[in-house]
Structures are given as structure tokens and as C-alpha cells.
Amino acid sequence: MKRKYALKERARRQAETRQRIVEATVGLHTSVGPARTTISAIAQRAGVERHTVYAHFPDERTLFHACSAHWRGRHPRPDVEHWLALDVPEERLRGVLSEMYAWFDGVESDLDVLLRDAPVVPEHAEAMAEAAAVTNGLADDLARGWPRRKTVRAVIGHALEFETWRSLVRRQGLSRRQAVDAMVRLATGV
């Protein structure tokens, strides 16, 4: 009777190696940036050979998708559905901005490097475009129920931008609450 071949141990080691490569890549992407991350640096940080990186990720797009999924899993965007269910537009906007601005505070250093390199790394630009599409959808949802919808939608889109938060909080010295209040007042005043 032949014994059935089981790939369990080998598969476990392969999954661990793949995970180390992804974590090494994310670590490099969020420190030196995607534009300055090399396969050699990934391999060294993951404790593998270059060919092992290529064996698990034959192209940059595959590696970027795995890294993006890993980063999003570790830093999920706030769940704002409960805010979107509110009937009062100002309350919806205030709640969502409060959560988004808190999230920006937690991922600021990562986003700084990732956004910096998006224009020069096509695979990374794709991932950032996907994130921008989510933000645009959120802005559309938040604009529901406001008068002068087009103008308010533009203000809300602006308020949801990482750079808007950064300008208000980091460069202009507002607290998170003050920044949220300023953006809500701007939306109600247009």
C-alpha cells in the first residue's frame, strides 16, 4: 500500500517564507519607500536568497498586492458605516473625519513615504489609486443630503485628504478636534 504524500510541513515552511518576504517588503516600503526598495534588500531582510523572493513573487505587481493586503490588514481604515447611517450630514461628517484623522495620526509615517513614492512606482501607484477610489466613494456618501452638493462634495473630498489633515494638525498646529471642527464649518459654510 502506497503512502499518500503530504505537503504539510513543506507548505507550512513555504507560507512562513512568503510571510517573511511580505513583512520585509512592507518594512522597507514604509521606511525607505517603494522606490528605494530592492529585491536584494528584501531578500537580506527576510533572510532568504534573491531567487527565493522571485520564486514566491515572480513580478512586482504580485509582491505589491501581497504587501498592500498585509499593510491594510495591520492598519485597517476605520469602519465608519455607523456614522454614514446618521441622518444629519454635519454629524456624519464630524464622526467620519474624527475617525479618519485619528487613523492618519497612527499611520502618518507610513503614508508619508508611500504617497511620496506613488508617482514613480507604477505598481504602487495602482495600490494608491485603489485607496483613493475608496476615499472618493466615502466623500460621495458624506455629501448626501447637503445643499450645494457639488461644492460641498469638493470640500468633503479635500477634508478627507491625508495632506489636509497633515497641514491642519502638523503644520498649522490645530488639535485633531479643531481640525475636524474647521472642516465641518467649512462644509456648512459653502
LOZA-956231 format. One record per residue: x, y, z of N, C-alpha, C in turn. Coordinates in pm, whole numbers, plus 32768, in hexadecimal, padded with zeros to 4 digits. Example, Ala and Ser with C-alpha at 12.3 -4.5 7.8 and 13.67 -1.06 7.14 Angstrom:
! residues 2
85277DC7830C84CE7E3E830C85287EB6830C85057F1F82C485577F9682CA850A80038313
This chain:
! residues 190
80547F8C80008000800080008059807C8000803C80D87FA3808A81527F9A805981B8800080BA81FD8036809B82678094807F82E880468016832E806D7FF483AA8028805884168050808E845B7FEB80F084C4800380A9853F803C80DC857180A980A185E880E88104865B80E180D586CA80B88128874080A78121879B812280E7876B818C80C887C081FF8140880F823481AB87CB8258821F881082938260886D822E826F883E81B582AC8893814D8253890C812F81D288F48129817589628110817989C881818185899A81FB818E89F5826D820B8A4B8264827D8A0C824282FB8A57823482F38ABB81C082B48A92815382A48AED80E1824E8B66810881E38B4D8153818D8BBB817F81D88C1881DE822A8BE08236827A8C32829182DF8C868244831E8C4B81E0837F8C95818E83398D06814382C88CE78109827B8D4C80C082578DBF811F822B8D9D819882058E0381F9827D8E5A822082F28E1C8233836B8E698253838D8EC981E3837E8E9C8168839B8EF280F4833B8F6980F182BB8F4E810782578FBA81088275901C8178828F8FEA81F082AC90428261832C9093824B839090548210840C909C81F283F2910B818D83A290EC81288383914F80C1833391C380FA82CF91A5814B827F920F818882D8926581E283309226822D838C9271828183E392D18231841392A381C0846592F9816A841093658126839A933F80F7834493A080B4831D94128111830B93F3819182DF945B81EF835494A0823583CD947B8213844094C1824C848D950B81DE84C494C2817E850E9504811384B69525809B844294E4809383E494FD802683EC94967FB9837F94827F70837D94217F0283E4943F7E9583FC94BE7E7A845A94E27E0F84E994BB7E31850994B17EB0859294917EDA85A094037F0E853793B57F02853A932A7F31856B92D17EC085D392837EDA860892277E7685EA91977E9F85EC913F7E3D85D790B17E598646907E7EB386BF90AE7E9F872F90857EF6871590AC7F8686E391267F9C86C79152802486559101806285F090E180118582908E804285B69005806C86068FC98015863C8F44803186918F4680B186E58FA980BC873B8FB3813386E78FC181B18686901A81AD86339032822485DE8FB7824785B38F6D81E285608EF681F985B48E7A821A86388E838206868F8E12822186878DA581B886728DCF813A86698D7080CB86C48D9F805A86CC8D4E7FF487178D747F7C86B98DBE7F1C86F58E0A7EC086A58E557E5E86498DF87E0E867D8D877DE6862C8D2B7D9485B28CFA7DE185BB8CF67E6685488CCD7EB784DC8D377EB285048DB57EB384A28E217EA5845A8E137E2084A78DFE7DB4846A8DEF7D3084158D717D25843A8D077D6C83EB8C8C7D6883608CA27DA5835A8CF47E0D82DA8D107E4D828D8D807E0882D68DE07DD082998E547D9082DF8E6C7D0A82AC8E317CA182EF8E397C1F82F28EC47BE0829B8F1E7C0F829D8FA67BDA827A90097C49829790877C30828290ED7C9681EF91017CB7819990F17C55810A91037C6D80D890A07CD6810290237CCB80D98FBC7D2C810D8FDF7DB78189900A7DBF81C390307E3F817B90A97E7A815D910D7E27811891847E57808D91627E8B8045910B7E457FBF90E67E737FC5909F7EFA802590467F09803490007F8A805990627FF880B290BF7FDA80DC9121803E806B91818062802191AC7FFF7FB0920680197F4991C280727F2B914580547ECA90FB80A57EFE90EB81347F7E90CE81427FB990BF81C87FB3914382157FD891B181D37FD6923482167F489259823F7EE9924581E37E5D926682047E29920E82767E569192827C7E2E913B82EA7E62916B83707EDA91A283707F1691D683EC7EE49262840F7EB792AC83A97E8A933683BE7E05934D83777D9D930783A17D1E931783597CE793A583677CAE93D482FB7C6C945683017BFA944B83657BD694B983A47B6A94B384067AE7948383C67A9D943984127A17941083E679B894838407798B94C783A2793A954083B778A7952C8392788194B1837B77F794968350779094CE83B277AB94C48435774A94F784967739958E848B77A195D5846277959665844C7743968283CF7759963283677712964982E9767D963182F6765595E6835B75C795CA8370757D963F83B075C596A283E2758497158422753D976C83BA74D097AA83E4748297FE838974B8988D837D74FC98BD83E2752D994883E375B6994D839F75C09990832C763E999282E176B799C2833276A49A2A838377149A5F83D2774899F8843676EC99AE84737714994684D3775F98D5848C772E98B084157774984883C77802987483AA781098EF837878949921835378EF992B83CD78BC995F843B790D996D84B4793E98E384E678E7988384E8790C97FD8517797497BB84BE795D97C1843B79BC978383DD7A4397C983E27A43984D83E17AC3989583E77B0D987A84697AC6987184D77B08985285577B5197CD854F7B0E976A85177B4D96E6850D7BBD96E384A67BA8972584357C10972783CE7C8C977283FF7C7897E184457CE9982F84757D3597E384E27CEF979785337D34974285957D8596D6854E7D4D969F84E27D95963984957E10967684537E0196EB84177E74972F83DB7EE4974184417EBE976584BB7F22977885247F7196F7853D7F2D968685367F6F9607854F7FC495D184DD7FA595FA84637FED95C583EE8039963283A3804B96A383E180879717839E810D96F8835D816996BC83A881EF96A6837081EA964782F8819595E182FF81879585828F814E95CC821580E09615822880A0965A81B880FB96C3817A814A970481CB81A6976981988202972D812D823F96BC814E829D967C80F18251963E807B81E195FE8096819695BC802C816096207FC6812B968E7FF680F896F47F99816997387F4C81DA97497F8D824D97877F4A827797367ED0827696B27EDC82A9965D7E71824096327E0A81C2964C7E248159961E7DC7816E964E7D37819696CB7D2081A596F67C95821696B17C47827696757C8D82E9963D7C4682EB95A37C42828C95627C84828794CF7C8381FB94A77C5281F0947D7BD4816C94617B9A811793FE7BEA815393917C198106932F7C6680D1936B7CE8812193C17D2280F794037D9D808C946B7D80809894AF7D11803495127CEA7FAA94D07CDC7FA894547CA87F2A940A7C9D7EEA93F67D267F3A93CD7D877F0693B67E0E7ED394387E4B7F1B94A47E357EF195247E6B7E7295567E247E6395367DA47DEA955D7D5B7D7195127D927D8494947DB87D1894477DF57CED94887E797D4D94B27EC97D2E94F57F487CE6957A7F2E7D1195C37EC87CD196427EA67C41962C7E7A7C2795BF7E347B9F959F7E097B4495877E827B7895457EE77B2B952F7F627B0B95B57FA37B6E960D7FAA7B5A96927FE57AF496E27F947AFA96D97F107A9997207EBB7A0C96ED7ED379FE966B7EE3797A96327F01794696627F8779A0966B7FE7797B969D806B794F972F80637996977E80167971980B800578E798177FC478CC97C27F62784797C27F2477DB97A27F8A77F4973D7FDE779397188045777E978980A877E997CC80CE77DE98398130779898B480F7779F98C780757761993B803676C9992D802A769798B680417607989D803A75BE98F8809F7555993C806D7501998B80C6752B9A1C80DB759B9A4280A075C69ACD80AF758D9B21803C756E9BA18056754F9BFA7FE675D39C1D7F9F75C89C4F7F26763F9C747ED976A09BFF7ED3766C9B8E7EAD76B39B0F7EB5773C9B0F7E7277489B4A7DFD77C99B467DB678379B8C7E0678199C027E3A787B9C4E7E87789B9C077F0A78339BD97F4D78479B927FCD78949B127FB678769ACD7F4878BF9A517F2879549A6D7F1779769ADC7ED97A039B027EC87A449B1F7F4F79FE9B637FA77A349B81802C7A479B00807B79E59AA7807479F09A2780BD7A6499D580857A7199D080027AE299897FC67B6699C27FF67B6E9A447FFE7BE69A8880307BFF9A6580C37B959A6681117BA19A4981A17BD299BB81BA7BB1995D81627BD898D281737C6898B581487CAA9914810D7D33990080DE7D9698FD81537DF598A3814B7E61989981AD7EAB991F81B87EC8995C81467F1299DA81477EC59A4B81897E3F9A4981817DEF9AAE81C67E009A9E825C7DEF9A21828B7E039A06831A7E8E9A3183457EF29A0B82F77F7C9A29831B7F959ABF83217F5F9B0882C27F709B9982C27F309BD6833E7EB59BB0835A7E6E9BEC83CB7EAB9BC784527ECD9B4784627EFC9B1784E47F929B2A84F57FE09B01849580719B0684A480AC9B90848780819BCC841780BF9C4B83F1807C9CC484327FF89CC084437FB19D34847A7F999D2785107FB59CB285497FAF9CA185DA7F269C8F86187EC29C6D85C67E3E9C5486007E3B9BCA86417DE69BBC86A57DCE9B3786DC7D779AEB86787D6B9A6A868A7D179A1B86317C889A5086347C569A6C86A97BCC9A9E86B77BBC9B2586717C1D9B7D86817C179BFF863F7C199BF085A77C689B9385757C6F9B7B84E57BE89B4784B27BAC9AEB84FB7B289AB884D47AC39B2984D67AC29B7885417A639BE8854B7A749C4984D67AF09C6684B17B0B9CC384437AD39C8D83C17AE69C0C83A77AB49BD2832A7A1C9BC9832979DF9BAB8399794C9BA7839E79149C33838979529C9783C979259D2283B579349D4D832379A39D2482E579B89D45825979499D07820279299C89821C78C09C4581CE78389C8681E378199CAD825C77969CEA8276778F9D79824478029DB8823078059E45820878089E5C817278169DF48122781B9E0A809077929E038051
